[in-house]
Amino acid sequence: MNLSGRRLVITGVITRDSIAYAVAEEAQNAGAQIVLTSFGRARRLTERAAQRLPDPPDVLELDVNRPEHLDELRDELARRWDGIDGVLHAIAFAPEDAIGGRFLDTPPESALTAFQTSAYSLKALAAGLAPLLADRASIVGLDFDASVAWPSYDWMGVSKAALEAVSRYLARDLGPRGARVNLVSAGPLRTTAASGIDGFRQLAAGWGDRAPLGWDPDDPTPVARTICFLLSDWSDGITGEIVHVDGGYHAVGAHA
């Protein structure tokens, strides 16, 4: 994999166990220039994680739900680079009452928060950075299979289904500009975010038994390398796609 000279914006790094951290590490090892984004109290954690990367990158402020942050990020990136070659959207959040088996009781404001942060934000990020997208730029989002109803995933699952639809419409609208938009649907990985989902431990424990290739929930490398492939020129011609990196579980599911 060669990402030499490619300029990437990577969201979603919180700690070293973040999937986005593994992407940042693989991307740098492949020659990419990167910046990370974070905001609020999490930014200090992101900056600490950034120091462990091969070439510690800058961490720029971005709350994706604040339009002014998107404007400021675009202006800052324009000062640094004359274009952007790739963006990783690794952003998701649902209030406590929107997951964990409370689907029927979730109030609309919590469902809307989950949708805005986890799905609409892909459009917001892509549109906000669109003026800087270089020819053959690539936008990649992190997904979790939304074709079924998972235990306890609730409105986050609904938001992931929306994310998949958003990615297709972005692929339609950004394609004429030469930009690609794809998602990577990853199997369960033990991250800080995943630890807050009821039933995750049981889901991760049984995944490898049913996946044809097996699955290691402690190894994000296959997911990170696939994302780097989609961020590279080698994925030219692929857009509007959902690439499953889950050991093949999606093909056989619970019937394996």
Buried (B, 14 or more C-beta within 10 A) or exposed (E): BEBEEBBBBBBBBBBBBBBBBBBBBBBBBBEBBBBBBBBEEBBEBBBEBBEEBEEEBEBBBBBBBEEEBBEBBBEBBBEEBEEBBBBBBBBBBBBEBBBBEBBEEBEEEBBBBBBBBBBBBBBBBBEBBBEBBBEBBBBBBBBBBBEEEBBBBBBBBBBBBBBBEBBBEBBEBBEEEEBBBBBBBBBBBBBEBBEEBBEBBEBBEBBBEBBEEEBBBEEBEBBBBBBBBBBBEEBEEBBBBBBBBBBBBBEEEEEE
